Amino acid sequence: MTSDFKKVSDCPQIGQCVRKLGCRFNMDEKNTDFTIGEDLYGISVDELETRLIVLKSEISRLEVELAKKKQELSAANQIFGKK
């Protein structure tokens, strides 16, 4: 995939497709290679914005998966009973 955008925050689909096939922005290593809790002093504004977008997108992806798993667990508990 190639990027039609200069930076990740320019992608209109960013909240829905970070790291998913079909996204028009190529999330290369420099955009996603960071450590939670690291010193942010030397990080540029653009990089901070990019990291925030990536993290918010990941939070959204996790929330969707969590809701799906809770629904599946509830359905299983109804069928088999809660253990």
C-alpha positions as CSV (number, residue, x, y, z in Angstrom):
1,M,0.0,0.0,0.0
2,T,1.2,3.5,-0.6
3,S,0.2,6.7,1.0
4,D,-1.8,9.5,-0.6
5,F,-1.1,11.7,2.4
6,K,1.9,13.5,3.8
7,K,1.2,12.4,7.4
8,V,-1.0,9.9,9.1
9,S,-3.3,12.6,10.5
10,D,-4.3,13.6,6.9
11,C,-6.0,10.2,6.3
12,P,-9.8,10.6,6.5
13,Q,-10.2,7.0,7.4
14,I,-7.6,6.9,10.2
15,G,-10.1,6.1,13.0
16,Q,-11.4,3.1,11.2
17,C,-8.5,1.5,9.4
18,V,-5.1,2.0,11.1
19,R,-3.0,-1.0,10.2
20,K,-5.9,-2.7,8.4
21,L,-5.9,-3.8,4.8
22,G,-7.5,-1.2,2.6
23,C,-6.3,1.9,4.5
24,R,-4.8,4.3,2.1
25,F,-2.0,5.3,4.6
26,N,0.9,3.0,5.0
27,M,1.7,2.9,8.7
28,D,5.5,2.5,8.5
29,E,7.8,1.6,11.4
30,K,8.7,5.2,12.2
31,N,5.0,6.1,12.8
32,T,4.3,3.2,15.1
33,D,7.7,2.5,16.8
34,F,7.3,4.0,20.2
35,T,7.2,2.8,23.8
36,I,4.4,3.6,26.3
37,G,5.8,5.8,29.1
38,E,8.9,7.0,27.2
39,D,10.3,10.5,27.6
40,L,8.4,12.8,25.2
41,Y,10.7,15.8,25.4
42,G,12.5,15.4,22.1
43,I,9.3,14.4,20.1
44,S,8.0,16.8,17.5
45,V,4.4,18.1,17.4
46,D,3.7,16.1,14.3
47,E,5.1,12.9,15.8
48,L,3.0,13.5,19.0
49,E,-0.1,14.0,16.9
50,T,0.6,10.9,15.0
51,R,1.2,8.8,18.1
52,L,-2.1,10.1,19.6
53,I,-4.0,9.2,16.4
54,V,-2.5,5.7,16.4
55,L,-3.2,5.2,20.1
56,K,-6.8,6.4,19.8
57,S,-7.4,4.1,16.8
58,E,-6.0,1.2,18.8
59,I,-8.2,2.1,21.7
60,S,-11.2,2.1,19.4
61,R,-10.2,-1.3,17.9
62,L,-9.8,-2.7,21.4
63,E,-13.2,-1.4,22.5
64,V,-14.9,-3.0,19.5
65,E,-13.2,-6.3,20.2
66,L,-14.0,-6.2,23.9
67,A,-17.7,-5.5,23.2
68,K,-17.7,-8.4,20.7
69,K,-16.1,-10.8,23.2
70,K,-18.5,-9.7,26.0
71,Q,-21.4,-10.4,23.7
72,E,-20.0,-13.9,22.9
73,L,-19.4,-14.6,26.5
74,S,-22.9,-13.6,27.4
75,A,-24.3,-15.9,24.7
76,A,-22.2,-18.8,25.9
77,N,-23.3,-18.2,29.5
78,Q,-26.9,-18.3,28.4
79,I,-26.4,-21.6,26.7
80,F,-24.0,-23.4,29.0
81,G,-24.5,-21.5,32.3
82,K,-22.0,-19.3,34.0
83,K,-19.0,-21.0,35.6
